[in-house]
Amino acid sequence: YEDTDGSLWIGGEGYLRLYNRNTGKITDYSYLIESLNYVLSVNGDGENIWIGTWGLGLFKYNKSTGKKTQILNSDLGGTIITLNFDKEGRLYAGSYGDGLFVIEKSGEIKRFTSENGLSNDNITSVLFDTKKNLWLGTDGGGVCLVKGGNLNDDKSIKTYIHSDSANSISSNSVYSLVEDSQGYIWMATNSGLCRLNQRSGTFTTFTEKDGLSNNFIFSVLTDSLDNLWMSTNKGISKLNPQAANINGSAIRNYDQKDGLLNIEFTQGAYAKLSNRELVFGGVNGINIFNPKKITDNFHVPPVYIVSYKRSGEDVITDTNLVYKKYLKLSWRENYFQFELAALDYNSPLKNKYMYKLEGYDKEWSAPTNIRYVSYTELPGGEYTFKVKAANNDGVWNEEPYYIYITVVPPFWKTTWFYILVSVLGFAGVIIFTQLRTRAIKKENKILESKVAERTKELAEKNADITASIEYANRIQEAILPSKNDIFAKFPEAFILYKPKDIVSGDFYWFGYKNNCKIFAVVDCTGHGVPGAFMSMIGHNILNQIVMEKAITDPGQILNKLHAGVQEALKQGHNEIDTADGMDLSILSVNEATGEIFWASALRPAIIIRANGELEKLSGNRFSVGGAQLD
């Protein structure tokens, strides 16, 4: 804290001292705190010095009387991290774990915690912006915006916390807050520096990827040019928010080589003095500087390749590498390492490089201070290696150094070899196709010849079989009753006989015996030749029964036919047992008496009455023949 006379109050582990910058005198006030206790925050109102400690609370020291008064104790408000006054003189004391304490000039103390709408009770930073809003940074709860500073209305409190959104704050641990002249709120976190655009409500985050020396930022201050100065875990960084941050060009990093006492800083140890100097405290002391007196290095560094190696051994070239513009390598030499050098000696370890091997790399490499570049197993082709460098303050040489590289591929990876292989392959495919086509045609001819031969044999056999069957048909038709004999006895009769095959198992039979006209319609089992054999058996047996034995009763005829078929086929008395038989309907008309007798085996008879009505007569449900029980 800067006192009214320009002296600095400096607190730390077990000490509190006053440094008079005019005389250089240091006065020890460590007796105001207990031994081995930490001073975490110091502020003043002109007459009093307010001292925040770790675990002992908050003290007020009157410079005129030398009186020390304890305001907050270890029971409540024991650890005070930050102290800040508003324009009305109220002191805002941020504690770790006990929330925010507001101390009126009258001495009245008000406490605000998460129960009053705050996001967290660990208050690390207090900021009053130009719109009279109150900002509270917390450790674990992000940032709280108290509109109008009205802590008594929890509806006026808005919280910014980390989320998966790209536009959110980078971390919920915020150690320092500052407002710039444009109204942006800047937040120091353990995950980079965040800028809040209050109009859009979006965050922009700067991290090591953007050029910062470290992501853990303890404090942030602005200078008269609106540059942001940050103390980090790895030195001090400066960000120019007005400049485009191309490859980190808007960021400068400072360490011990630039005059810092240390590169590791601490939380809460920072201040902006009345003369616009900045103070940052670290583990080895405090650093005070005027930002205007810290100038950039504008020297544009030339860059060269100073070493060319393979397998760790220097490769001798016919020309100095600085002037070398072309390298021709065989396919066995397609790996190498370049050593780079930027000719700026202000702080050479901070020089950075970007390189690209055109024809191999798609993008420039990220800025790096590593001076060695290696490539291995480069395929044959034409390449251009380009490199550019920046000095310690990020001034880049935009005209890169370049060298052309040709890697001669092995003959089996050359274009002419690919063409030759393609031609030979294409020719091989054509030759193979032709040979294969000829072989297939030859096989097809042989197959066609065999098929024709087999077809001819089958046709001949089929002709023989057909001729035999047609001859059998003639025999079958010959044994059928004469239609003239039938029509002589039945003048008004008609015969519908349409066999499915050339020979058939269906036949009709007619006989005349003892003044009886006997007519039968028979359906033998099977079709074609098997049915024809059965019809021959049935026809012969019917001739024997009626014409030789003079049996004219249809029922007896069926019984005799049944027995005759079983005997002819030896059904029930042979190793080969068959169920062959026939279904039939048989009719006997006695010319002398005019009586009609009818019998049937599974074949009905239809009577057409004089009035046109039809009557169906069903016969016996058993077939003639077969190995069935009699």
LOKOL-324191 format. One record per residue (C-alpha): residue in three letters; y, x, z. Coordinates in steps of 0.001 Angstrom, whole numbers, always signed. Example, Ala and Ser with C-alpha at 12.3 -4.5 7.8 and 13.67 -1.06 7.14 Angstrom:
! LOKOL-324191
 res       v       u       w
 ALA   -4500  +12300   +7800
 SER   -1060  +13670   +7140
This chain:
! LOKOL-324191
 res       v       u       w
 TYR      +0      +0      +0
 GLU   +3499   +1270    -896
 ASP   +5899    +879   +2031
 THR   +9598     +65   +1687
 ASP  +10579   +3757   +1681
 GLY   +8048   +4655   -1012
 SER   +5474   +6085   +1422
 LEU   +1851   +5231    +844
 TRP    -513   +3756   +3425
 ILE   -3995   +5075   +2691
 GLY   -7114   +3808   +4438
 GLY  -10730   +4853   +4213
 GLU  -13840   +5602   +6186
 GLY  -12668   +6048   +9816
 TYR   -9031   +6826   +9004
 LEU   -5628   +5310   +8275
 ARG   -2803   +7622   +7170
 LEU    +784   +7400   +5938
 TYR   +1747   +9734   +3120
 ASN   +5463  +10420   +2660
 ARG   +5816  +11361    -987
 ASN   +9337  +12708    -529
 THR   +8454  +15223   +2189
 GLY   +4743  +15557   +1614
 LYS   +4143  +14772   +5285
 ILE    +975  +12918   +6280
 THR    +969  +10919   +9510
 ASP   -2336   +9868  +11031
 TYR   -2632   +6270  +12278
 SER   -6384   +6284  +12691
 TYR   -5968   +5376  +16365
 LEU   -5120   +1847  +15227
 ILE   -8747   +1267  +14257
 GLU  -11914   +2048  +16128
 SER  -13741   +5261  +15330
 LEU  -16083   +5279  +12314
 ASN  -14741   +1978  +11019
 TYR  -13697   +1361   +7441
 VAL  -10224    +330   +6377
 LEU  -10825   -1976   +3427
 SER   -7330   -3325   +2734
 VAL   -3689   -2580   +3663
 ASN    -507   -4558   +2942
 GLY   +2886   -5079   +4510
 ASP   +5802   -7464   +4825
 GLY   +8496   -4862   +5547
 GLU   +8342   -5070   +9306
 ASN   +4594   -5199   +9811
 ILE   +1600   -3397   +8372
 TRP   -1495   -5570   +7970
 ILE   -4845   -3777   +8174
 GLY   -8153   -5282   +7045
 THR  -11337   -3629   +8353
 TRP  -15078   -3746   +7964
 GLY  -16472   -5799  +10820
 LEU  -13499   -5616  +13229
 GLY  -11282   -8199  +11588
 LEU   -7566   -8141  +10736
 PHE   -4814   -6275  +12648
 LYS   -1028   -6436  +12490
 TYR    +940   -3290  +13324
 ASN   +4665   -3578  +14046
 LYS   +6371    -402  +12826
 SER   +9404    -874  +15096
 THR   +7606   -1522  +18391
 GLY   +4373    +274  +17630
 LYS   +2497   -2798  +18860
 LYS    -913   -3627  +17394
 THR   -2062   -7256  +17382
 GLN   -5516   -8468  +16396
 ILE   -5255  -11551  +14146
 LEU   -8893  -12036  +13136
 ASN  -11887  -10661  +15003
 SER  -15499   -9862  +14353
 ASP  -16627  -13398  +15161
 LEU  -14679  -14943  +12281
 GLY  -13029  -12978   +9488
 GLY  -14532   -9687  +10587
 THR  -14569   -8091   +7124
 ILE  -11263   -8365   +5227
 ILE  -11495   -7035   +1658
 THR   -8155   -8025    +145
 LEU   -4621   -8864   +1361
 ASN   -1803  -10395    -687
 PHE   +1489  -12205     +51
 ASP   +2881  -15163   -1850
 LYS   +6613  -15619   -2528
 GLU   +7033  -17681    +664
 GLY   +5697  -14832   +2770
 ARG   +2305  -16327   +3535
 LEU    -488  -13790   +3790
 TYR   -3744  -14504   +1987
 ALA   -6645  -12578   +3531
 GLY   -9910  -12582   +1596
 SER  -12967  -11970   +3755
 TYR  -16558  -11182   +2962
 GLY  -18653  -14114   +4122
 ASP  -15987  -16167   +5907
 GLY  -13882  -17398   +3018
 LEU  -10095  -17222   +2602
 PHE   -7611  -17122   +5481
 VAL   -3986  -18178   +4942
 ILE   -1639  -16900   +7661
 GLU   +1712  -18637   +7863
 LYS   +4850  -16757   +8906
 SER   +4729  -18831  +12088
 GLY   +1338  -17346  +12896
 GLU    -670  -20468  +12061
 ILE   -4003  -19628  +10432
 LYS   -5791  -21847   +7955
 ARG   -9291  -21181   +6669
 PHE  -10742  -22287   +3336
 THR  -14421  -21927   +2378
 SER  -16975  -23322     -41
 GLU  -16829  -26546   +1974
 ASN  -13250  -26930    +738
 GLY  -14255  -26485   -2899
 LEU  -14366  -22688   -3274
 SER  -17282  -21362   -5296
 ASN  -18144  -18647   -2791
 ASP  -17112  -17344    +656
 ASN  -16952  -13682    -439
 ILE  -13318  -13298   -1526
 THR  -12677   -9939   -3205
 SER   -9321  -10413   -4950
 VAL   -6217  -12633   -4686
 LEU   -3737  -13109   -7557
 PHE    -645  -15314   -7983
 ASP    +186  -15823  -11669
 THR   +3533  -16599  -13266
 LYS   +2748  -20342  -13258
 LYS   +2355  -20359   -9441
 ASN   -1403  -20741   -9716
 LEU   -3704  -18990   -7262
 TRP   -6681  -16986   -8585
 LEU   -9523  -15881   -6311
 GLY  -12132  -13344   -7351
 THR  -15449  -13569   -5503
 ASP  -18633  -11584   -5158
 GLY  -21318  -13951   -6429
 GLY  -19231  -17019   -7276
 GLY  -17190  -15929  -10265
 VAL  -13479  -16805  -10236
 CYS  -11690  -19798   -8694
 LEU   -8462  -21136  -10201
 VAL   -6389  -23113   -7685
 LYS   -3792  -24985   -9717
 GLY    -387  -24846   -8062
 GLY   -1973  -22900   -5202
 ASN   -2895  -26207   -3536
 LEU   -5954  -25292   -1505
 ASN   -5859  -28581    +389
 ASP   -6993  -30543   -2684
 ASP  -10437  -29512   -3868
 LYS   -9803  -31394   -7150
 SER   -7228  -28775   -8076
 ILE   -9874  -26029   -7929
 LYS  -11600  -24926  -11132
 THR  -14438  -22403  -11175
 TYR  -15411  -19910  -13882
 ILE  -18987  -18677  -13516
 HIS  -21381  -16742  -15721
 SER  -23636  -18662  -18112
 ASP  -25696  -17950  -21205
 SER  -22724  -18856  -23374
 ALA  -21110  -15965  -25230
 ASN  -17685  -17255  -24125
 SER  -18372  -17176  -20375
 ILE  -17386  -14581  -17809
 SER  -19738  -11584  -17947
 SER  -20603  -11568  -14226
 ASN  -20127  -13611  -11070
 SER  -19065  -10486   -9153
 VAL  -15308   -9996   -9707
 TYR  -13500   -7162   -7853
 SER   -9975   -7270   -9245
 LEU   -7607   -9637  -11094
 VAL   -4377   -9055  -13015
 GLU   -2158  -11046  -15405
 ASP    -537   -9430  -18441
 SER   +2764  -10353  -20110
 GLN    +965  -12654  -22574
 GLY    -484  -14793  -19793
 TYR   -4040  -13492  -20163
 ILE   -6016  -13069  -16937
 TRP   -8018   -9843  -16786
 MET  -11040   -9546  -14489
 ALA  -12814   -6404  -13333
 THR  -16552   -7065  -12910
 ASN  -19759   -5107  -12523
 SER  -20569   -6000  -16148
 GLY  -17416   -4946  -17948
 LEU  -13809   -6061  -18265
 CYS  -13199   -9753  -19054
 ARG  -10108  -11352  -20554
 LEU   -9547  -15088  -20091
 ASN   -7516  -16997  -22630
 GLN   -6198  -19870  -20507
 ARG   -5329  -21986  -23536
 SER   -8798  -21975  -25069
 GLY  -10729  -21326  -21870
 THR  -12751  -18569  -23582
 PHE  -13597  -15070  -22390
 THR  -13644  -11759  -24250
 THR  -15658   -8956  -22650
 PHE  -15293   -5186  -23107
 THR  -18234   -2967  -22116
 GLU  -19638    +484  -22741
 LYS  -20649    -699  -26232
 ASP  -16945   -1180  -26964
 GLY  -16011   +2262  -25674
 LEU  -15593   +1940  -21884
 SER  -16907   +4845  -19853
 ASN  -18831   +2530  -17511
 ASN  -19518   -1191  -17068
 PHE  -18929   -1195  -13291
 ILE  -15176   -1702  -12943
 PHE  -13618   -1661   -9477
 SER   -9992   -2425  -10311
 VAL   -7620   -3229  -13177
 LEU   -3816   -2763  -13470
 THR   -1265   -3153  -16252
 ASP   +1454    -687  -17185
 SER   +4884   -1337  -18707
 LEU   +3381   -1424  -22217
 ASP    +706   -3974  -21215
 ASN   -2061   -1405  -21384
 LEU   -4966   -2075  -19008
 TRP   -5967    +750  -16651
 MET   -9328    +553  -14911
 SER  -11102   +2551  -12234
 THR  -14833   +2660  -12852
 ASN  -17970   +4352  -11658
 LYS  -17391   +7009  -14315
 GLY  -13707   +7824  -14441
 ILE  -10619   +5894  -15497
 SER  -10388   +3906  -18729
 LYS   -7348   +2639  -20612
 LEU   -7424    -299  -23029
 ASN   -4669   -1134  -25473
 PRO   -5196   -4902  -25980
 GLN   -2698   -5019  -28835
 ALA   -4744   -2657  -31024
 ALA   -7888   -3473  -32976
 ASN  -10781   -1831  -31170
 ILE  -12511    -282  -34179
 ASN  -15290   +2043  -33021
 GLY  -13627   +2189  -29586
 SER  -10264   +3361  -30962
 ALA   -8297   +1111  -28560
 ILE   -9948   +2645  -25488
 ARG   -9316   +6007  -23811
 ASN  -11533   +7430  -21079
 TYR  -10440  +10071  -18559
 ASP  -12512  +12231  -16230
 GLN  -12217  +15438  -14213
 LYS  -11520  +17481  -17342
 ASP   -8357  +15408  -17725
 GLY   -7217  +16163  -14166
 LEU   -8923  +13459  -12072
 LEU  -10115  +14484   -8594
 ASN  -13317  +12566   -9137
 ILE  -14945  +10109  -11547
 GLU  -16401   +7765   -8897
 PHE  -13891   +5262   -7543
 THR  -14035   +2608   -4841
 GLN  -13308   -1076   -4549
 GLY   -9841   -2126   -3418
 ALA   -8387   +1397   -3669
 TYR   -5636    +835   -6231
 ALA   -1920     -17   -6414
 LYS    +972    -260   -8834
 LEU   +4051   +1454   -7341
 SER   +7685    +426   -7603
 ASN   +8388   +3324   -9981
 ARG   +5562   +1983  -12209
 GLU   +3197   +4765  -11294
 LEU    -455   +3825  -10805
 VAL   -2644   +4845   -7888
 PHE   -6451   +4857   -7897
 GLY   -8534   +5987   -4935
 GLY  -11958   +7592   -5219
 VAL  -14557   +9385   -3158
 ASN  -12572  +12691   -3190
 GLY   -9035  +11370   -2756
 ILE   -6347   +9490   -4662
 ASN   -4989   +9947   -8172
 ILE   -1322   +9117   -8872
 PHE     +79   +9220  -12394
 ASN   +2741   +7788  -14618
 PRO   +1078   +6114  -17632
 LYS   +4037   +6958  -19869
 LYS   +3479  +10672  -19304
 ILE    -121  +10512  -20444
 THR     +83  +11039  -24191
 ASP   -2639  +10731  -26783
 ASN   -4010  +13489  -28910
 PHE   -3114  +12536  -32491
 HIS   -4743  +15518  -34139
 VAL   -7139  +14404  -36885
 PRO  -10177  +16657  -36477
 PRO  -11876  +18122  -39548
 VAL  -15663  +17885  -39382
 TYR  -18345  +20131  -40875
 ILE  -22051  +20824  -40890
 VAL  -22462  +24155  -39121
 SER  -26240  +24383  -38899
 TYR  -29168  +23309  -41107
 LYS  -32628  +23543  -39518
 ARG  -36230  +22609  -40191
 SER  -38847  +22668  -37442
 GLY  -36283  +24290  -35146
 GLU  -35701  +27226  -37501
 ASP  -32442  +27875  -39362
 VAL  -32719  +27406  -43116
 ILE  -30911  +30070  -45142
 THR  -28768  +28710  -47966
 ASP  -27124  +30505  -50861
 THR  -23674  +29310  -49756
 ASN  -21984  +28897  -46389
 LEU  -22765  +25412  -45098
 VAL  -19064  +24634  -44704
 TYR  -18713  +24831  -48491
 LYS  -22198  +23664  -49407
 LYS  -22114  +20375  -51344
 TYR  -25649  +20087  -52707
 LEU  -29169  +20519  -51333
 LYS  -32335  +20230  -53374
 LEU  -35527  +19787  -51370
 SER  -39158  +19529  -52359
 TRP  -41295  +16689  -50992
 ARG  -42735  +19152  -48454
 GLU  -39185  +19807  -47152
 ASN  -38193  +16153  -46631
 TYR  -37339  +16628  -42946
 PHE  -34361  +18489  -41485
 GLN  -31687  +18597  -38784
 PHE  -27928  +19015  -39127
 GLU  -25626  +20319  -36403
 LEU  -22107  +18861  -36587
 ALA  -18799  +20225  -35372
 ALA  -15383  +18534  -35080
 LEU  -12567  +21086  -35011
 ASP  -10568  +19708  -32084
 TYR  -10614  +21771  -28913
 ASN   -8488  +19678  -26563
 SER  -11636  +18192  -24985
 PRO  -14478  +19019  -27376
 LEU  -17169  +17342  -25292
 LYS  -15398  +14024  -25874
 ASN  -15327  +14381  -29635
 LYS  -17375  +11643  -31278
 TYR  -19252  +11419  -34564
 MET  -20383   +8740  -36979
 TYR  -22742   +9513  -39834
 LYS  -24588   +7787  -42632
 LEU  -27187   +8889  -45173
 GLU  -26369   +6788  -48213
 GLY  -29526   +5738  -49978
 TYR  -31383   +5572  -46661
 ASP  -29123   +4178  -43887
 LYS  -27682    +705  -44348
 GLU  -24830   +1143  -41857
 TRP  -22835   +3897  -40220
 SER  -24268   +5061  -36924
 ALA  -22645   +4011  -33676
 PRO  -20048   +6493  -32346
 THR  -21741   +9236  -30353
 ASN  -20882  +12603  -28843
 ILE  -24304  +13979  -29809
 ARG  -23783  +16661  -32428
 TYR  -27302  +16772  -33861
 VAL  -28636  +14508  -36620
 SER  -32279  +14498  -37745
 TYR  -34128  +12852  -40612
 THR  -37876  +12937  -41224
 GLU  -40218  +11884  -44035
 LEU  -37479  +11040  -46493
 PRO  -38919   +9535  -49672
 GLY  -38045  +11158  -52973
 GLY  -34612  +10234  -54288
 GLU  -30878  +10943  -54343
 TYR  -28904  +10798  -51074
 THR  -25401  +11496  -49807
 PHE  -24961  +12498  -46176
 LYS  -21530  +11595  -44804
 VAL  -20053  +12335  -41390
 LYS  -16694  +11654  -39785
 ALA  -15373  +12587  -36350
 ALA  -12854  +11527  -33719
 ASN  -11033  +13620  -31128
 ASN  -11060  +12968  -27386
 ASP   -8523  +10138  -27761
 GLY  -10421   +8337  -30497
 VAL   -8365   +9434  -33502
 TRP  -10813   +9334  -36430
 ASN  -10925  +11416  -39556
 GLU  -11377   +8659  -42128
 GLU  -12157  +11120  -44948
 PRO  -15746  +12093  -44184
 TYR  -17387  +15375  -44954
 TYR  -20270  +14865  -47402
 ILE  -23172  +16733  -48954
 TYR  -25475  +15564  -51757
 ILE  -29195  +15807  -51105
 THR  -32004  +15496  -53635
 VAL  -35592  +15157  -52460
 VAL  -38006  +15885  -55318
 PRO  -40997  +13575  -54905
 PRO  -44617  +14680  -55533
 PHE  -45808  +14015  -59057
 TRP  -47851  +11011  -57932
 LYS  -44645   +9352  -56714
 THR  -42554   +9981  -59805
 THR  -41471   +7315  -62285
 TRP  -43374   +8816  -65201
 PHE  -46556   +8883  -63080
 TYR  -46065   +5220  -62135
 ILE  -45565   +4384  -65845
 LEU  -48650   +6359  -66845
 VAL  -50784   +4719  -64143
 SER  -49434   +1316  -65150
 VAL  -50236   +1923  -68834
 LEU  -53729   +3231  -68028
 GLY  -54297    +388  -65634
 PHE  -53113   -2162  -68180
 ALA  -55283    -572  -70874
 GLY  -58230    -514  -68485
 VAL  -57776   -4187  -67737
 ILE  -57636   -5010  -71452
 ILE  -60752   -2910  -72200
 PHE  -62627   -4382  -69277
 THR  -61569   -7879  -70336
 GLN  -62729   -7277  -73905
 LEU  -66085   -5820  -72824
 ARG  -66581   -8586  -70343
 THR  -65686  -11215  -72943
 ARG  -68165   -9752  -75413
 ALA  -70902   -9667  -72782
 ILE  -70186  -13268  -71814
 LYS  -70235  -14359  -75469
 LYS  -73557  -12567  -75966
 GLU  -75012  -14198  -72859
 ASN  -73687  -17569  -74020
 LYS  -75396  -17171  -77399
 ILE  -78700  -16318  -75720
 LEU  -78253  -19243  -73362
 GLU  -77358  -21583  -76223
 SER  -80462  -20446  -78109
 LYS  -82649  -21102  -75066
 VAL  -81011  -24460  -74482
 ALA  -81516  -25438  -78121
 GLU  -85164  -24351  -77925
 ARG  -85715  -26291  -74705
 THR  -83864  -29270  -76121
 LYS  -86073  -29225  -79196
 GLU  -89204  -29032  -77045
 LEU  -87977  -31900  -74885
 ALA  -87061  -33945  -77948
 GLU  -90549  -33392  -79389
 LYS  -92178  -34297  -76110
 ASN  -89919  -37303  -75752
 ALA  -90765  -38380  -79297
 ASP  -94488  -38050  -78533
 ILE  -94103  -40015  -75311
 THR  -91944  -42647  -77005
 ALA  -94477  -42983  -79831
 SER  -97271  -43386  -77299
 ILE  -95311  -45994  -75392
 GLU  -94408  -47875  -78573
 TYR  -98104  -47859  -79522
 ALA  -98900  -49194  -76057
 ASN  -96272  -51872  -76654
 ARG  -98040  -52960  -79786
 ILE -101317  -53139  -77871
 GLN  -99622  -55112  -75058
 GLU  -98064  -57554  -77505
 ALA -101435  -57915  -79258
 ILE -103151  -59141  -76080
 LEU -100458  -61707  -75323
 PRO -101442  -65310  -76169
 SER -100634  -66534  -79637
 LYS  -97407  -68474  -79660
 ASN  -98931  -70835  -82241
 ASP -101729  -71724  -79811
 ILE  -99192  -72339  -77077
 PHE  -96843  -74450  -79212
 ALA  -99888  -76424  -80511
 LYS -100690  -77521  -77009
 PHE  -97073  -77678  -75841
 PRO  -95025  -78743  -78857
 GLU  -91749  -78852  -76915
 ALA  -92247  -75560  -75093
 PHE  -90255  -72339  -75508
 ILE  -90917  -68783  -74427
 LEU  -88212  -66413  -73087
 TYR  -89758  -62949  -72863
 LYS  -87352  -59961  -72671
 PRO  -88970  -56903  -71054
 LYS  -86622  -54252  -69620
 ASP  -88554  -51298  -71064
 ILE  -90607  -50805  -74222
 VAL  -93709  -51785  -72265
 SER  -93446  -54076  -69306
 GLY  -95208  -55293  -66181
 ASP  -94128  -58884  -66909
 PHE  -96376  -61048  -69098
 TYR  -97346  -64639  -69744
 TRP -100912  -65954  -70188
 PHE -102333  -69097  -71755
 GLY -105822  -70522  -71893
 TYR -107573  -73788  -72792
 LYS -110811  -74729  -71082
 ASN -112576  -78025  -70291
 ASN -109665  -80156  -71526
 CYS -107277  -78165  -69285
 LYS -104241  -76365  -70580
 ILE -103584  -73405  -68242
 PHE -100344  -71382  -68365
 ALA  -99316  -68473  -66085
 VAL  -96160  -66409  -65708
 VAL  -96875  -63032  -64045
 ASP  -94652  -60256  -62563
 CYS  -96616  -57064  -61853
 THR  -95407  -54347  -59517
 GLY  -93695  -51473  -61232
 HIS  -91887  -51184  -64523
 GLY  -92579  -49498  -67799
 VAL  -95985  -47826  -68196
 PRO  -97241  -48481  -64586
 GLY  -96331  -52156  -64914
 ALA  -98017  -52305  -68320
 PHE -101292  -50994  -66824
 MET -101130  -53705  -64148
 SER -100441  -56363  -66795
 MET -103583  -55252  -68714
 ILE -105647  -55570  -65518
 GLY -104165  -58991  -64753
 HIS -104672  -60266  -68327
 ASN -108356  -59226  -68442
 ILE -109143  -60709  -65011
 LEU -107472  -64021  -65927
 ASN -109596  -64176  -69134
 GLN -112752  -63586  -67090
 ILE -111861  -66234  -64497
 VAL -110821  -68999  -66887
 MET -112455  -68356  -70204
 GLU -115763  -66900  -68987
 LYS -116223  -68540  -65594
 ALA -114532  -71837  -66622
 ILE -112444  -72023  -63433
 THR -109449  -74232  -64111
 ASP -108132  -74987  -60615
 PRO -104938  -72918  -60127
 GLY -105649  -72229  -56446
 GLN -109156  -70907  -57185
 ILE -107776  -68896  -60061
 LEU -105300  -67185  -57658
 ASN -108044  -66391  -55158
 LYS -110315  -64972  -57833
 LEU -107438  -62992  -59342
 HIS -106575  -61588  -55931
 ALA -110131  -60450  -55376
 GLY -110377  -59105  -58912
 VAL -107248  -56969  -58578
 GLN -108417  -55512  -55257
 GLU -111798  -54729  -56758
 ALA -110320  -53189  -59896
 LEU -107967  -50929  -57914
 LYS -110489  -50427  -55073
 GLN -107778  -51385  -52614
 GLY -108856  -50764  -49015
 HIS -111960  -48784  -50186
 ASN -110434  -45680  -51784
 GLU -108894  -42399  -50611
 ILE -105842  -43307  -52644
 ASP -104692  -46580  -51179
 THR -102256  -48543  -53317
 ALA -100249  -51659  -52609
 ASP  -99949  -52603  -56279
 GLY -100302  -56252  -57185
 MET  -98527  -59092  -58877
 ASP  -96525  -62245  -58235
 LEU  -97265  -65245  -60421
 SER  -96977  -68968  -60881
 ILE  -99895  -70798  -62616
 LEU -100017  -74337  -63978
 SER -103048  -76421  -65134
 VAL -102614  -79661  -67096
 ASN -105720  -81953  -67500
 GLU -105410  -83645  -70868
 ALA -107961  -86305  -69975
 THR -106372  -87484  -66706
 GLY -102800  -86284  -67239
 GLU -102905  -84574  -63865
 ILE -100986  -81344  -63283
 PHE -102154  -78760  -60771
 TRP  -99964  -75818  -59701
 ALA -100393  -72754  -57485
 SER  -98144  -69800  -56823
 ALA  -97932  -66367  -55224
 LEU  -94289  -65717  -54375
 ARG  -93078  -67402  -57546
 PRO  -91545  -70917  -57442
 ALA  -91800  -73806  -59889
 ILE  -88880  -75945  -60981
 ILE  -89307  -79687  -61695
 ILE  -86629  -81331  -63810
 ARG  -86564  -85088  -63117
 ALA  -85700  -87677  -65731
 ASN  -82341  -88208  -64082
 GLY  -81536  -84499  -64419
 GLU  -82191  -83551  -60808
 LEU  -83894  -80242  -60088
 GLU  -86621  -79741  -57542
 LYS  -87875  -76352  -56457
 LEU  -91482  -75870  -55345
 SER  -92163  -72731  -53267
 GLY  -95538  -71106  -53470
 ASN  -97674  -68943  -51222
 ARG  -95775  -66104  -49501
 PHE  -98446  -63528  -50297
 SER  -98740  -61477  -53468
 VAL -101895  -61103  -55491
 GLY -103595  -57782  -54861
 GLY -102636  -55065  -52359
 ALA -104439  -53901  -49222
 GLN -103424  -57000  -47238
 LEU -105721  -59058  -45101
 ASP -107445  -61918  -46938
